[in-house]
Structures are given as C-alpha cells and as structure tokens.
Amino acid sequence: MHRKGALVTGYTICVGGLLLTVGTDVAVALGITLVVLAVGATLVGAGADDSQR
C-alpha cells in the first residue's frame, strides 16, 4: 500500500512538472497545485505512518 501511494505521488509530481513547462497561466497554476497537493499528501502519509508505529 505504501508503495502504491509513492507511485501515485511520483506520477502526480511528474504531471505537475509537465504542466509547469507548458507555459500558460492556467497550466502553471494547475501544475503548482498538483505538486503542492502531492507533497502535502506525502507528508501527511509519513506522519500517519510514524504515529502508528
């Protein structure tokens, strides 16, 4: 399960990065949002894993 979450996070960051390279304002905003959400979800998931140990 942890590996699947890391894979989804990696893909989300890659898609966000691709959108950032497109250059339109909407794509850049969406890319930033995706990257921030993926990083936030990773941090929250890491915190949840630590609290369960």
N, C-alpha and C positions, 0 to 999 in steps of 0.2 A: 504494500500500500504506500509506503514511504517513497519507494522508487517511482511509482506512478505519479505521485504528486510532484516529484522533482522533474520528471519528464514534461508534465503539463506546464510547470513553471518555466522550464527552458524554452519550450515552444512559444509560450506567451511572450517572453522577453525577445525572442528572435523576431516574432511578428511585429512587436512594438518597434524594434530596431529598424526593420524594413520600412515600416510606415514613416519613421523619422527621416529616412533617406528620400522619400517621395518629394517632400518639399512644400506641399500645400499646407495651409494653416490647419485645416481640419484633420489631415492625416498626421501632422506633427502632434496636435493635441491628443488625438486618439492613441498614438504611439506612446506618448509620455504617460497617459492614463494607464495603458496596459502594463507598461514596465513598472509603474508605481504599485499597481494592484498586485502584480506577480511577486514583487519583492516584499510587499506587506504581508501577503498570504504566506510566504516562506517564513518570515519572521514570526508570525503568529503560530504557524505549524511547529516551528522549532521550540517556541515557548511552551506549547501544549505537550510536546514530546518530553521536554525537560521536567514538567510538572507531574507527569505520570510515572516517572522513574523513582 
